[in-house]
Amino acid sequence: MRADRALSRISRDQEKWAKALFREKAAMDYSSGLYAAGKAGEERGIATGYQRAEAKYTKLLEEKDRETARSLKAQGVSPGIISTATGLSPKEINKL
């Protein structure tokens, strides 16, 4: 009789232990998934930010080149020299 009770208690303890272990593992998996998703979102956000900044910077540089070309053209500088200085094509310079 004592052995049966002891065995029954041990079985319940193992069951409790297994359930607790399962809950702990599930919580750790959940936390790990959240962390990974957060890191992926952060990296994606940073990459998007860099792309937007680069596009904005490129657009500003192109506008600055056009502004410089207009100024040089107004001063009578040849389109070939303006093209060399700004990187704009002679056709673009003539359109200004």
C-alpha distances in whole Angstrom, upper triangle without the diagonal:
4,5,5,6,9,10,11,12,14,15,17,18,20,21,23,24,26,27,29,30,32,33,35,36,38,39,41,42,44,45,46,48,50,51,52,54,56,57,58,60,61,63,64,66,67,69,70,72,73,75,76,78,79,81,82,84,85,87,88,90,91,93,94,96,97,99,100,102,103,105,106,108,109,111,112,110,110,107,106,106,104,101,101,100,98,96,98,99,103,103,100,103,106,104,103
4,5,5,6,8,10,11,12,14,15,16,18,20,21,22,24,26,27,28,30,32,33,34,36,37,39,40,42,43,45,46,48,49,51,52,54,55,57,58,60,61,63,64,66,67,69,70,72,73,75,76,77,79,80,82,83,85,86,88,90,91,92,94,96,97,98,100,101,103,104,106,107,109,110,108,108,105,104,104,102,100,99,98,96,95,96,98,102,101,99,101,104,102,102
4,5,5,6,8,10,10,12,14,15,16,18,20,21,22,24,25,27,28,30,31,32,34,36,37,38,40,42,43,45,46,48,49,51,52,53,55,57,58,59,61,62,64,65,67,68,70,71,73,74,76,77,79,80,82,83,85,86,88,89,90,92,94,95,96,98,100,101,102,104,106,107,108,106,106,103,102,102,100,98,97,96,94,93,94,96,99,99,97,99,102,100,100
4,5,5,6,9,10,10,12,14,15,16,18,20,21,23,24,25,27,29,30,31,33,35,36,37,39,41,42,43,45,46,48,49,51,52,54,55,57,58,60,61,63,64,66,67,69,70,72,73,75,76,78,79,80,82,84,85,87,88,89,91,93,94,95,97,99,100,101,103,105,106,107,105,105,102,101,101,99,97,96,95,93,91,93,95,98,98,95,98,101,99,98
4,5,5,6,9,10,11,12,14,15,16,18,20,21,22,24,26,27,28,30,31,33,34,36,37,39,40,42,44,45,46,48,49,51,52,54,55,57,58,60,61,63,64,66,67,69,70,72,73,75,76,77,79,81,82,83,85,87,88,90,91,92,94,96,97,98,100,101,103,105,106,104,104,101,100,100,98,96,95,94,92,90,92,94,97,97,94,97,100,98,97
4,5,5,6,9,10,10,12,14,15,16,18,20,21,22,24,26,27,28,30,31,33,34,36,37,38,40,42,43,45,46,48,49,51,52,54,55,57,58,60,61,63,64,66,67,69,70,71,73,74,76,77,79,80,82,83,85,86,88,90,91,92,94,95,97,98,100,101,103,104,102,102,99,98,98,96,94,93,92,90,88,90,92,96,95,93,95,98,96,96
4,5,5,6,9,10,11,12,14,15,16,18,20,21,22,24,26,27,28,30,31,33,35,36,37,39,41,42,43,45,46,48,49,51,52,54,55,57,58,59,61,63,64,65,67,68,70,72,73,74,76,78,79,80,82,84,85,86,88,89,91,92,94,95,97,98,100,101,103,100,100,97,97,96,94,92,91,91,88,87,88,90,94,93,91,93,96,94,94
4,5,5,6,9,10,11,12,14,15,17,18,20,21,23,24,26,27,29,30,31,33,35,36,37,39,41,42,43,45,47,48,49,51,53,54,55,57,58,60,61,63,64,66,67,69,70,72,73,75,76,78,79,81,82,84,85,87,88,90,91,93,94,96,97,99,100,102,99,99,96,96,95,93,91,91,90,87,86,87,89,93,92,90,92,95,93,93
4,5,5,6,9,10,10,12,14,15,16,18,20,21,22,24,26,27,28,30,32,33,34,36,38,39,40,42,43,45,46,48,49,51,52,54,55,57,58,60,61,63,64,66,67,69,70,71,73,75,76,77,79,81,82,84,85,86,88,90,91,92,94,95,97,99,100,98,98,95,94,94,92,90,89,88,86,84,86,88,91,91,88,91,94,92,91
4,5,5,6,9,10,10,12,14,15,16,18,20,21,22,24,26,27,28,30,31,32,34,36,37,38,40,42,43,45,46,48,49,51,52,54,55,57,58,60,61,63,64,65,67,68,70,71,73,74,76,77,79,80,82,84,85,86,88,89,91,92,94,95,97,98,96,96,93,92,92,90,88,87,86,84,82,84,86,89,89,87,89,92,90,90
4,5,5,6,9,10,10,12,14,15,16,18,20,21,22,24,26,27,29,30,31,33,35,36,37,39,41,42,43,45,46,48,49,51,52,54,55,57,58,60,61,63,64,66,67,68,70,72,73,74,76,78,79,80,82,83,85,86,88,90,91,92,94,96,97,95,95,92,91,91,88,86,86,85,82,81,82,84,88,87,85,87,90,88,88
4,5,5,6,8,10,10,12,14,15,16,18,20,21,23,24,26,27,29,30,31,33,35,36,37,39,41,42,43,45,47,48,49,51,52,54,55,57,58,60,61,63,64,66,67,69,70,72,73,75,76,77,79,81,82,83,85,87,88,89,91,93,94,96,93,93,90,90,90,87,85,85,84,81,80,81,83,87,86,84,86,89,87,87
4,5,5,6,9,10,10,12,14,15,16,18,20,21,22,24,26,27,28,30,32,33,34,36,37,39,40,42,43,45,46,48,49,51,52,54,55,57,58,60,61,63,64,65,67,69,70,71,73,75,76,77,79,80,82,83,85,86,88,89,91,92,94,92,92,89,88,88,86,84,83,82,80,78,80,82,85,85,82,85,88,86,85
4,5,5,6,9,10,10,12,14,15,16,18,20,21,22,24,26,26,28,30,31,32,34,36,37,38,40,42,43,44,46,48,49,50,52,54,55,57,58,59,61,62,64,65,67,68,70,71,73,74,76,78,79,80,82,83,85,86,88,89,91,92,90,90,87,86,86,84,81,81,80,78,76,78,80,83,83,80,83,86,84,83
4,5,5,6,9,10,11,12,14,15,16,18,20,21,23,24,26,27,29,30,31,33,35,36,37,39,41,42,43,45,47,48,49,51,53,54,55,57,58,60,61,63,64,66,67,69,70,72,73,75,76,78,79,81,82,84,85,86,88,90,91,89,89,86,85,85,83,81,80,79,77,75,76,78,82,82,79,82,84,82,82
4,5,5,6,8,10,11,12,14,15,17,18,20,21,23,24,26,27,29,30,32,33,35,36,37,39,41,42,43,45,47,48,49,51,53,54,55,57,58,60,61,63,64,66,67,69,70,72,73,75,76,77,79,81,82,84,85,87,88,90,88,88,85,84,84,81,79,79,78,76,74,75,77,81,81,78,81,83,81,81
4,6,5,6,9,10,10,12,14,15,16,18,20,21,22,24,26,27,28,30,31,33,34,36,37,39,40,42,43,45,46,48,49,51,52,54,55,57,58,59,61,63,64,65,67,69,70,71,73,74,76,78,79,80,82,83,85,87,88,86,86,83,82,82,80,78,77,76,74,72,74,76,79,79,77,79,82,80,79
4,5,5,6,9,10,10,12,14,15,16,18,20,21,22,24,26,27,28,30,31,33,34,36,37,39,40,42,43,45,46,48,49,51,52,54,55,57,58,60,61,63,64,66,67,68,70,72,73,74,76,78,79,80,82,84,85,86,84,84,81,81,80,78,76,75,75,72,71,72,74,77,77,75,77,80,78,78
4,5,5,6,9,10,11,12,14,15,16,18,20,21,23,24,26,27,29,30,32,33,35,36,37,39,41,42,43,45,47,48,49,51,52,54,55,57,58,60,61,63,64,66,67,69,70,72,73,75,76,78,79,81,82,84,85,83,83,80,80,79,77,75,75,74,71,70,71,73,76,76,73,76,79,77,76
4,5,5,6,9,10,11,12,14,15,17,18,20,21,23,24,26,27,29,30,32,33,35,36,37,39,41,42,43,45,47,48,49,51,53,54,55,57,58,60,61,63,64,66,67,69,70,71,73,75,76,78,79,81,82,84,82,82,79,78,78,75,74,73,72,70,68,70,72,75,75,72,75,78,76,75
4,5,5,6,9,10,11,12,14,15,16,18,20,21,22,24,26,27,28,30,31,33,34,36,37,39,40,42,43,45,46,48,49,51,52,54,55,57,58,60,61,63,64,66,67,69,70,72,73,75,76,77,79,81,82,80,80,77,76,76,74,72,71,70,68,66,68,70,73,73,71,73,76,74,73
4,5,5,6,9,10,10,12,14,15,16,18,20,21,22,24,26,27,28,30,32,33,34,36,37,39,40,42,43,45,46,48,49,51,52,54,55,57,58,60,61,63,64,66,67,69,70,72,73,75,76,78,79,81,78,78,75,75,74,72,70,70,69,66,65,66,68,72,71,69,71,74,72,72
4,5,5,6,9,10,11,12,14,15,17,18,20,21,23,24,26,27,29,30,32,33,35,36,37,39,41,42,43,45,47,48,49,51,52,54,55,57,58,60,61,63,64,66,67,69,70,72,73,75,76,78,79,77,77,74,74,74,71,69,69,68,65,64,65,67,71,70,68,70,73,71,70
4,5,5,6,9,10,11,12,14,15,17,18,20,21,23,24,26,27,29,30,31,33,35,36,37,39,41,42,43,45,47,48,49,51,52,54,55,57,58,60,61,63,64,65,67,69,70,71,73,75,76,78,76,76,73,72,72,69,68,67,66,64,62,64,66,69,69,66,69,72,70,69
4,5,5,6,9,10,10,12,14,15,16,18,20,21,22,24,26,27,28,30,31,33,34,36,37,39,40,42,43,45,46,48,49,51,52,54,55,57,58,60,61,63,64,66,67,69,70,71,73,75,76,74,74,71,70,70,68,65,65,64,62,60,62,64,67,67,64,67,70,68,67
4,5,5,6,9,10,11,12,14,15,16,18,20,21,22,24,26,27,28,30,32,33,34,36,37,39,40,42,43,45,46,48,49,51,52,54,55,57,58,60,61,63,64,66,67,69,70,72,73,75,73,73,70,69,69,66,64,64,63,61,59,60,62,66,65,63,65,68,66,66
4,5,5,6,9,10,11,12,14,15,17,18,20,21,22,24,26,27,29,30,31,33,35,36,37,39,41,42,43,45,46,48,49,51,52,54,55,57,58,60,61,63,64,66,67,69,70,72,73,71,71,68,68,68,65,63,63,62,59,58,59,61,65,65,62,64,67,65,64
4,5,5,6,9,10,10,12,14,15,16,18,20,21,23,24,26,27,29,30,31,33,35,36,37,39,41,42,43,45,46,48,49,51,52,53,55,57,58,59,61,63,64,65,67,69,70,72,69,70,67,66,66,63,61,61,60,57,56,57,60,63,63,60,63,66,64,63
4,5,5,6,9,10,10,12,14,15,16,18,20,21,22,24,26,27,28,30,32,33,34,36,37,39,40,42,43,45,46,48,49,51,52,54,55,57,58,60,61,63,64,66,67,69,70,68,68,65,64,64,62,60,59,58,56,55,56,58,61,61,58,61,64,62,61
4,5,5,6,9,10,11,12,14,15,16,18,20,21,22,24,26,27,28,30,32,33,34,36,37,39,40,42,43,45,46,48,49,51,52,54,55,57,58,60,61,63,64,66,67,69,67,67,64,64,63,61,59,59,58,55,54,55,57,60,60,57,59,62,60,60
4,5,5,6,9,10,11,12,14,15,16,18,20,21,22,24,26,27,29,30,31,33,35,36,37,39,40,42,43,45,46,48,49,51,53,54,55,57,58,60,61,63,64,66,67,65,65,62,62,62,59,57,57,56,53,52,53,56,59,59,56,58,61,59,59
4,5,5,6,9,10,11,12,14,15,17,18,20,21,23,24,26,27,29,30,31,33,35,36,37,39,41,42,43,45,47,48,49,51,52,54,55,57,58,60,61,63,64,66,64,64,61,60,60,57,55,55,54,51,50,51,54,57,57,54,57,60,58,57
4,5,5,6,8,10,11,12,14,15,16,18,20,21,22,24,26,27,28,30,32,33,34,36,37,39,40,42,43,45,46,48,49,51,52,54,55,57,58,60,61,63,64,62,62,59,59,58,56,54,54,53,50,49,50,52,56,55,52,55,58,56,55
4,6,5,6,9,10,10,12,14,15,16,18,20,21,22,24,26,27,28,30,31,33,34,36,37,39,40,42,43,44,46,48,49,50,52,54,55,57,58,60,61,63,61,61,58,58,57,55,53,53,52,49,48,49,51,55,54,51,54,56,54,54
4,5,5,6,9,10,10,12,14,15,16,18,20,21,23,24,26,27,28,30,31,33,34,36,37,39,41,42,43,45,47,48,49,51,52,54,55,57,58,60,61,59,59,56,56,55,53,51,51,50,47,46,47,50,53,53,50,52,55,54,53
4,5,5,6,9,10,11,12,14,15,17,18,20,21,23,24,26,27,29,30,31,33,35,36,37,39,41,42,43,45,46,48,49,51,52,54,55,57,58,60,58,58,55,54,54,51,49,49,48,45,44,45,47,51,51,48,51,54,52,51
4,5,5,6,8,10,10,12,14,15,16,18,20,21,22,24,26,27,28,30,31,33,34,36,37,39,40,42,43,45,46,48,49,51,52,54,55,57,58,56,56,53,53,53,50,48,48,47,44,43,44,46,50,49,47,49,52,50,49
4,5,5,6,9,10,10,12,14,15,16,18,20,21,22,24,26,27,28,30,31,33,34,36,37,39,40,42,43,45,46,48,49,51,52,54,55,57,55,55,52,52,51,49,47,47,46,43,42,43,45,49,49,46,48,51,49,48
4,5,5,6,9,10,11,12,14,15,17,18,20,21,22,24,26,27,28,30,31,33,35,36,37,39,41,42,43,45,47,48,49,51,52,54,55,53,53,50,50,49,47,45,45,44,41,40,41,44,47,47,44,46,49,48,47
4,5,5,6,9,10,11,12,14,15,17,18,20,21,23,24,26,27,29,30,31,33,35,36,37,39,41,42,43,45,47,48,49,51,53,54,52,52,49,48,48,45,43,43,42,40,38,39,41,45,45,42,44,47,46,45
4,5,5,6,9,10,10,12,14,15,16,18,20,21,22,24,26,27,28,30,31,33,34,36,38,39,40,42,43,45,46,48,49,51,52,50,51,48,47,47,44,43,43,42,39,38,38,41,44,44,41,43,46,44,43
4,5,5,6,9,10,10,12,14,15,16,18,20,21,22,24,26,27,28,30,32,33,34,36,37,39,40,42,43,45,46,48,49,51,49,49,46,46,45,43,41,41,40,37,36,37,40,43,43,40,42,45,43,42
4,5,5,6,9,10,11,12,14,15,16,18,20,21,22,24,26,27,29,30,31,33,35,36,37,39,41,42,43,45,47,48,49,47,47,44,44,43,41,39,39,38,35,34,35,37,41,41,38,40,43,42,41
4,5,5,6,9,10,11,12,14,15,17,18,20,21,23,24,26,27,29,30,32,33,35,36,37,39,41,42,43,45,47,48,46,46,43,43,42,40,38,38,37,34,33,34,36,39,39,36,39,41,40,39
4,5,5,6,9,10,11,12,14,15,16,18,20,21,22,24,26,27,28,30,32,33,34,36,38,39,40,42,43,45,47,45,45,42,42,41,39,37,37,36,33,32,33,35,39,39,36,38,41,39,38
4,5,5,6,9,10,10,12,14,15,16,18,20,21,22,24,26,27,28,30,31,33,34,36,37,39,40,42,43,45,43,43,40,40,39,37,35,35,34,31,30,31,34,37,37,34,36,39,38,37
4,5,5,6,9,10,11,12,14,15,16,18,20,21,22,24,26,27,29,30,31,33,35,36,37,39,41,42,43,41,41,38,38,37,35,33,33,32,29,28,29,31,35,35,32,34,37,36,35
4,5,5,6,9,10,11,12,14,15,17,18,20,21,23,24,26,27,29,30,32,33,35,36,37,39,41,42,40,40,37,37,37,34,32,33,32,29,28,28,30,34,34,31,33,36,34,33
4,5,5,6,8,10,11,12,14,15,16,18,20,21,22,24,26,27,28,30,32,33,34,36,37,39,41,39,39,36,37,36,33,32,32,30,27,27,27,30,34,33,30,32,35,33,32
4,5,5,6,9,10,10,12,14,15,16,18,20,21,22,24,25,27,28,30,31,32,34,36,37,39,37,37,34,34,33,31,29,29,28,25,24,25,28,31,31,28,30,33,32,31
4,5,5,6,9,10,10,12,14,15,16,18,20,21,23,24,26,27,29,30,31,33,35,36,37,35,35,32,32,32,29,27,28,27,24,22,23,26,29,29,26,28,31,29,29
4,5,5,6,9,10,11,12,14,15,17,18,20,21,23,24,26,27,29,30,31,33,35,36,35,35,32,32,32,29,27,28,27,23,23,23,26,29,28,25,27,30,28,27
4,5,5,6,8,10,10,12,14,15,16,18,20,21,22,24,26,27,28,30,32,33,35,33,33,31,31,30,27,26,26,25,21,21,22,25,28,28,25,26,30,28,27
4,5,5,6,8,10,10,12,14,15,16,18,20,21,22,24,26,27,28,30,32,33,31,31,28,28,27,25,23,23,22,19,18,19,22,26,26,23,24,28,26,25
4,5,5,6,9,10,11,12,14,15,17,18,20,21,23,24,26,27,29,30,32,30,30,27,27,27,24,22,23,22,18,18,18,20,24,23,20,22,25,24,23
4,5,5,6,9,10,11,12,14,15,16,18,20,21,23,24,26,27,29,30,29,29,27,27,27,23,22,23,22,18,18,18,21,24,24,21,22,25,23,22
4,5,5,6,9,10,10,12,14,15,16,18,20,21,22,24,26,27,29,27,27,25,25,24,21,20,21,19,16,16,17,20,23,23,20,21,24,23,21
4,5,5,6,9,10,11,12,14,15,16,18,20,21,22,24,26,27,25,25,22,23,22,19,18,18,17,13,13,14,17,20,20,17,18,22,20,19
4,5,5,6,9,10,11,12,14,15,17,18,20,21,23,25,26,24,25,22,23,22,19,18,19,17,14,14,13,16,19,19,16,17,20,18,17
4,5,5,6,9,10,10,12,14,15,17,18,20,21,23,24,23,24,22,23,22,18,18,19,17,13,14,14,18,20,20,17,17,20,19,17
4,5,5,6,9,10,10,12,14,15,16,18,20,21,23,21,21,19,20,18,15,15,15,13,10,11,11,15,18,19,15,16,19,18,16
4,5,5,6,9,10,10,12,14,15,16,18,20,21,19,19,17,18,17,14,13,14,13,9,9,9,12,15,15,12,12,16,15,13
4,5,5,6,9,10,11,12,14,15,17,19,20,19,20,17,19,18,14,14,16,14,11,12,11,14,16,16,12,13,16,14,12
4,5,5,6,9,10,11,12,14,15,17,19,17,18,17,18,16,13,13,15,12,9,11,11,15,16,17,14,13,16,16,13
4,5,5,6,9,10,10,12,14,15,16,15,15,13,14,13,10,10,11,9,5,8,7,11,13,14,11,10,14,14,11
4,5,5,6,9,10,10,12,14,15,14,15,12,14,14,10,10,13,11,8,10,8,11,12,12,9,8,11,10,8
4,5,5,6,9,10,11,13,15,14,15,14,16,15,11,13,15,12,10,12,11,14,15,15,12,10,13,13,9
4,5,5,6,8,10,11,13,11,13,12,14,12,8,11,12,9,7,11,10,13,14,15,13,10,13,14,11
4,5,5,6,8,10,11,9,10,9,11,10,6,8,10,8,7,10,8,10,10,12,9,7,10,11,8
4,6,5,6,9,10,10,11,10,13,13,9,11,14,12,11,13,11,13,12,13,10,8,10,10,6
4,5,5,6,9,9,12,12,14,13,10,13,15,12,11,15,14,16,15,16,14,11,13,13,10
4,5,5,6,6,8,9,11,9,7,10,12,10,10,13,12,14,13,15,13,10,12,14,11
4,5,5,5,7,7,11,10,8,11,13,12,12,14,12,13,11,13,12,8,9,11,8
4,5,8,10,11,14,13,11,14,16,15,15,18,16,17,15,16,15,11,11,13,10
4,6,9,11,14,12,11,14,16,14,15,18,17,18,16,18,17,13,14,16,13
4,6,9,12,11,10,13,15,14,15,18,16,17,14,16,16,12,12,15,13
4,7,8,7,7,10,11,11,12,15,14,14,12,15,15,11,12,15,13
4,5,6,6,9,10,11,12,14,13,12,9,12,13,10,10,14,13
4,6,5,6,9,10,10,11,9,9,6,9,9,6,7,11,11
4,5,5,6,9,10,10,10,9,7,10,11,9,11,14,14
4,5,5,6,9,10,10,11,9,13,13,10,13,16,15
4,5,5,6,8,8,9,8,11,10,8,10,13,12
4,5,5,5,5,6,6,9,9,7,10,13,12
4,6,6,8,9,9,13,13,11,14,16,16
4,6,8,11,11,15,13,11,15,17,15
4,5,9,10,13,11,10,13,15,13
4,7,9,12,10,10,14,15,14
4,7,8,6,7,10,11,11
4,5,5,6,9,10,11
4,5,5,6,9,10
4,5,5,6,9
4,5,5,7
4,5,5
4,5
4
